[in-house]
Amino acid sequence: MNNVAMLVAVAFCVLTLGACGESGTGNEGGGETPTPEEQIPTSGCDVYLFLGQSNMSGFGGEMIEGDDEPIPNVYLLDNNGELRPAAAPMNFFSSVRKRMDLQKVNPAFQFSKVMSEKSKNPVVIVCNARGGTSMSEWQKKALPIYFGSPGDDPWLWGFGAQLYGEAVRRCKEAMKYGELKAILWHQGCSDSQPGAAAAYLGRLKTFVTDLRADLGVGSEVPFIAGELQYKSPGAPNFNPVIRRIGEEIEGAYWVSAEGVTICGDGIHFDRPGNILIGGRYVDKVLELLDVEKEEE
């Protein structure tokens, strides 16, 4: 582990030990400590990598009672590279996330709910999203981002992390438990101006090519991206571009945001919207991959 990754990992270990409990941003959600009777899998898992910006972190997805209860047969990779029962917020253990209170119900939540019932293998979710990030910041050669904005936990200010490097590092840790099945991507608000949208597919292709190579996989691992909500200011520029993803990137697909509802800011998916698009992500995976249980 390089020095930057080590500092981030140490800092997040402090969080999971409850160092921020007084502010209400400590070890809330993210799955309960397993009971002695519960067997955490050590192999044979299906791994899914979730990356992107604020909609993938769940910024607008207000949680309700029961969302923090463990999802059967689904596990999150924690900051120690170990598995623990999954629960919302699914971006809890992201090594690049913003403040804990900004991590809520995201598309990975409904994805996990459905996979809990459908998958023939245990499911491991690696969610490493960060709000407000652009495609250029996700490139392999991008500079690290540094925590220091009001959106970051103050105790993390001064730490830095490279978005791409952290995604690869954490996914490789999860792949010790099984096989990477799909990469789910929801990002684009920061690249929805006409000029950035026009250059988006080329940058995305470089990102996907590098990511698959560094993870040791090919186009057999689908890359699935989502549209922006149709009323989002940048949607007319961005969505026609993301619909062409399969023309430019082998093994790449997209899911529609039609009918997905948003919260009061007019940009971010609300709780029902996150559940709807999360369902579309899982439907696309089930359509593409043989991961379902056999019918009895």
C-alpha positions as CSV (number, residue, x, y, z in Angstrom):
1,M,0.0,0.0,0.0
2,N,1.4,3.4,-0.9
3,N,1.7,6.2,1.6
4,V,-1.4,8.1,0.5
5,A,-3.5,4.9,0.6
6,M,-2.1,4.0,4.0
7,L,-3.0,7.4,5.5
8,V,-6.5,7.2,4.1
9,A,-7.0,3.7,5.4
10,V,-5.7,4.7,8.9
11,A,-8.0,7.7,8.9
12,F,-11.1,5.7,8.0
13,C,-10.2,3.1,10.6
14,V,-10.5,5.9,13.1
15,L,-14.0,6.6,11.8
16,T,-15.1,3.0,12.1
17,L,-13.9,2.9,15.7
18,G,-16.2,5.7,16.5
19,A,-13.9,8.7,16.7
20,C,-16.5,11.0,15.3
21,G,-19.4,9.7,17.4
22,E,-20.0,13.1,19.0
23,S,-20.9,14.7,15.6
24,G,-23.2,11.8,14.6
25,T,-21.0,10.8,11.8
26,G,-19.4,7.7,13.3
27,N,-20.1,4.1,12.7
28,E,-23.7,4.5,11.7
29,G,-25.1,2.0,9.1
30,G,-22.7,0.2,6.9
31,G,-23.8,-3.2,8.3
32,E,-23.8,-4.6,11.9
33,T,-21.0,-6.6,13.4
34,P,-21.7,-10.2,12.5
35,T,-23.0,-12.4,15.2
36,P,-21.0,-15.5,16.2
37,E,-23.6,-17.7,14.3
38,E,-23.1,-15.8,11.1
39,Q,-20.6,-17.2,8.7
40,I,-18.7,-14.5,6.7
41,P,-17.7,-16.0,3.3
42,T,-14.0,-16.3,2.5
43,S,-14.3,-17.3,-1.2
44,G,-16.8,-18.0,-4.0
45,C,-18.3,-14.5,-4.0
46,D,-19.5,-12.4,-6.8
47,V,-17.9,-8.9,-6.6
48,Y,-19.5,-5.7,-8.0
49,L,-17.7,-2.4,-8.2
50,F,-19.7,0.8,-7.9
51,L,-18.0,4.1,-8.8
52,G,-19.0,7.6,-9.6
53,Q,-20.0,10.9,-8.1
54,S,-22.8,12.2,-5.8
55,N,-25.7,10.1,-7.2
56,M,-23.6,7.0,-6.7
57,S,-22.9,8.0,-3.1
58,G,-26.6,8.5,-2.4
59,F,-26.5,12.2,-1.8
60,G,-30.3,12.7,-2.2
61,G,-31.5,9.3,-1.1
62,E,-33.0,9.9,2.4
63,M,-32.9,6.9,4.6
64,I,-35.9,5.5,6.4
65,E,-36.2,3.0,9.3
66,G,-34.8,-0.4,8.4
67,D,-32.4,0.7,5.7
68,D,-29.5,0.1,8.1
69,E,-30.5,-3.5,8.7
70,P,-28.2,-6.1,7.1
71,I,-29.1,-7.4,3.7
72,P,-28.9,-11.2,3.6
73,N,-26.1,-12.8,1.5
74,V,-24.6,-9.3,0.7
75,Y,-21.4,-7.9,2.1
76,L,-19.5,-4.7,2.0
77,L,-15.7,-4.5,1.9
78,D,-14.6,-2.5,4.9
79,N,-11.5,-0.3,5.4
80,N,-9.5,-3.3,6.7
81,G,-10.1,-5.3,3.5
82,E,-12.6,-7.5,5.3
83,L,-16.2,-8.3,4.7
84,R,-19.1,-7.3,6.9
85,P,-22.9,-7.6,6.3
86,A,-24.1,-4.9,4.0
87,A,-26.6,-2.2,4.8
88,A,-27.2,1.4,3.8
89,P,-25.4,3.7,3.4
90,M,-23.6,1.5,0.9
91,N,-20.9,4.1,0.3
92,F,-20.0,4.0,4.0
93,F,-16.5,2.5,3.5
94,S,-15.6,4.5,0.5
95,S,-12.0,5.7,0.9
96,V,-12.7,8.8,-1.0
97,R,-16.1,9.8,0.2
98,K,-17.3,13.1,1.6
99,R,-19.0,13.6,5.1
100,M,-20.8,10.6,6.5
101,D,-24.1,12.4,6.6
102,L,-24.0,12.9,2.9
103,Q,-23.9,9.1,2.3
104,K,-27.4,7.8,2.0
105,V,-29.5,5.3,-0.1
106,N,-27.8,4.9,-3.5
107,P,-28.3,2.7,-6.5
108,A,-26.2,-0.1,-4.9
109,F,-28.9,-0.5,-2.2
110,Q,-31.7,-1.8,-4.4
111,F,-29.1,-3.6,-6.5
112,S,-28.1,-5.5,-3.4
113,K,-31.7,-6.1,-2.2
114,V,-32.5,-7.9,-5.5
115,M,-29.2,-9.7,-5.7
116,S,-29.7,-11.0,-2.2
117,E,-32.6,-13.0,-3.5
118,K,-31.3,-13.8,-7.0
119,S,-27.6,-14.6,-6.7
120,K,-26.4,-18.2,-6.4
121,N,-23.2,-16.9,-4.7
122,P,-22.6,-14.5,-1.8
123,V,-22.4,-10.9,-3.1
124,V,-19.6,-8.4,-2.3
125,I,-20.2,-4.7,-2.9
126,V,-17.3,-2.3,-3.3
127,C,-18.7,1.2,-3.4
128,N,-16.0,3.9,-3.8
129,A,-17.9,7.0,-5.0
130,R,-17.2,10.7,-4.3
131,G,-19.6,13.6,-5.0
132,G,-18.6,16.5,-7.2
133,T,-15.9,14.6,-9.2
134,S,-15.3,14.9,-12.9
135,M,-14.2,12.4,-15.5
136,S,-10.7,14.0,-15.6
137,E,-10.3,13.4,-11.9
138,W,-11.1,9.7,-12.4
139,Q,-8.3,9.1,-14.9
140,K,-5.4,6.8,-14.0
141,K,-2.9,9.7,-14.4
142,A,-5.0,12.3,-12.5
143,L,-3.6,14.0,-9.4
144,P,-4.9,13.0,-6.0
145,I,-7.9,14.9,-4.6
146,Y,-7.4,16.4,-1.2
147,F,-9.9,16.5,1.6
148,G,-10.5,20.0,2.9
149,S,-13.9,21.3,1.7
150,P,-16.9,21.8,3.9
151,G,-18.2,18.6,2.3
152,D,-15.4,16.6,3.9
153,D,-15.1,15.4,7.5
154,P,-12.8,18.0,9.2
155,W,-10.7,15.3,10.8
156,L,-9.7,14.1,7.3
157,W,-8.6,17.6,6.1
158,G,-5.1,17.4,4.7
159,F,-5.4,13.7,3.6
160,G,-5.3,12.9,-0.1
161,A,-6.4,10.1,-2.3
162,Q,-6.2,9.3,-6.0
163,L,-9.7,8.3,-7.2
164,Y,-8.6,5.7,-9.8
165,G,-5.9,4.2,-7.6
166,E,-8.2,3.8,-4.7
167,A,-10.9,2.1,-6.9
168,V,-8.3,-0.4,-8.1
169,R,-6.8,-1.0,-4.7
170,R,-10.1,-1.7,-3.0
171,C,-11.5,-3.8,-5.8
172,K,-8.4,-6.0,-5.8
173,E,-8.9,-6.5,-2.1
174,A,-12.4,-7.6,-2.7
175,M,-11.3,-10.0,-5.5
176,K,-9.5,-12.1,-2.9
177,Y,-13.0,-13.2,-2.0
178,G,-14.3,-14.0,-5.5
179,E,-14.7,-12.9,-9.0
180,L,-15.4,-9.4,-10.3
181,K,-18.7,-9.6,-12.2
182,A,-19.5,-6.1,-13.2
183,I,-18.5,-2.4,-12.9
184,L,-21.4,0.0,-12.3
185,W,-20.8,3.7,-13.0
186,H,-22.9,6.7,-12.3
187,Q,-21.1,10.0,-13.0
188,G,-21.7,12.9,-15.4
189,C,-23.1,16.0,-13.7
190,S,-19.6,17.5,-13.7
191,D,-19.2,16.7,-17.4
192,S,-22.5,17.7,-18.7
193,Q,-21.6,21.1,-20.3
194,P,-21.5,20.9,-24.1
195,G,-17.7,20.9,-24.4
196,A,-17.1,18.3,-21.7
197,A,-19.9,16.1,-22.9
198,A,-18.5,16.0,-26.4
199,A,-15.2,14.8,-25.1
200,Y,-16.7,12.4,-22.5
201,L,-16.7,9.1,-24.4
202,G,-13.0,9.3,-25.3
203,R,-12.1,10.0,-21.7
204,L,-14.4,7.2,-20.4
205,K,-13.0,4.7,-22.9
206,T,-9.5,5.4,-21.6
207,F,-10.7,5.0,-18.0
208,V,-12.5,1.7,-18.7
209,T,-9.6,0.3,-20.6
210,D,-7.1,1.2,-17.9
211,L,-9.4,-0.1,-15.1
212,R,-10.0,-3.4,-16.7
213,A,-6.3,-3.9,-17.4
214,D,-5.3,-3.1,-13.9
215,L,-7.9,-5.4,-12.5
216,G,-6.9,-8.2,-14.8
217,V,-10.2,-8.5,-16.6
218,G,-11.5,-7.9,-20.1
219,S,-14.8,-7.0,-21.8
220,E,-16.4,-10.1,-20.2
221,V,-16.8,-7.9,-17.2
222,P,-19.5,-5.5,-18.3
223,F,-19.2,-1.8,-17.6
224,I,-22.7,-0.3,-17.0
225,A,-23.3,3.5,-16.9
226,G,-26.4,5.4,-16.0
227,E,-28.1,8.5,-17.6
228,L,-28.6,11.8,-15.8
229,Q,-32.1,12.5,-14.6
230,Y,-34.0,13.9,-17.5
231,K,-34.8,17.2,-15.9
232,S,-31.2,17.7,-14.8
233,P,-29.8,20.8,-16.5
234,G,-27.0,18.9,-18.3
235,A,-29.1,15.9,-19.3
236,P,-29.8,17.1,-22.9
237,N,-26.0,17.3,-23.5
238,F,-24.9,14.2,-21.6
239,N,-27.6,11.5,-22.1
240,P,-27.3,11.2,-25.9
241,V,-23.5,10.7,-25.4
242,I,-23.9,8.0,-22.7
243,R,-26.4,6.1,-24.9
244,R,-23.5,5.6,-27.5
245,I,-21.3,3.9,-24.9
246,G,-21.6,0.5,-26.5
247,E,-20.4,1.9,-29.9
248,E,-17.1,3.1,-28.4
249,I,-16.4,0.7,-25.5
250,E,-16.6,-3.1,-25.9
251,G,-18.8,-4.7,-23.3
252,A,-20.3,-1.4,-22.2
253,Y,-24.0,-0.7,-21.6
254,W,-26.3,2.0,-20.2
255,V,-29.4,2.2,-18.2
256,S,-32.2,4.8,-18.5
257,A,-33.0,7.4,-16.0
258,E,-36.5,8.0,-17.5
259,G,-39.0,8.5,-14.8
260,V,-36.4,8.5,-12.0
261,T,-37.4,11.1,-9.4
262,I,-35.2,13.7,-7.9
263,C,-35.0,15.6,-4.7
264,G,-35.6,19.4,-4.2
265,D,-32.3,20.5,-5.7
266,G,-33.4,19.3,-9.2
267,I,-30.3,17.2,-9.8
268,H,-29.9,14.3,-7.3
269,F,-32.0,11.2,-7.2
270,D,-34.3,11.0,-4.2
271,R,-34.9,7.7,-2.4
272,P,-37.5,6.3,-4.8
273,G,-35.3,7.5,-7.7
274,N,-32.3,5.6,-6.4
275,I,-34.4,2.5,-5.9
276,L,-35.7,2.7,-9.4
277,I,-32.4,3.2,-11.1
278,G,-30.7,0.7,-8.8
279,G,-33.3,-1.8,-10.0
280,R,-32.4,-1.0,-13.6
281,Y,-28.7,-1.7,-12.9
282,V,-29.5,-5.1,-11.4
283,D,-31.8,-6.0,-14.2
284,K,-29.1,-5.2,-16.7
285,V,-26.6,-7.4,-14.8
286,L,-29.1,-10.2,-14.6
287,E,-29.7,-9.9,-18.4
288,L,-26.0,-10.1,-19.2
289,L,-24.6,-12.5,-16.7
290,D,-25.4,-16.0,-15.4
291,V,-25.5,-15.3,-11.7
292,E,-29.0,-16.4,-10.7
293,K,-29.9,-19.4,-8.7
294,E,-31.4,-22.3,-10.5
295,E,-35.1,-22.7,-10.2
296,E,-36.2,-25.3,-7.8
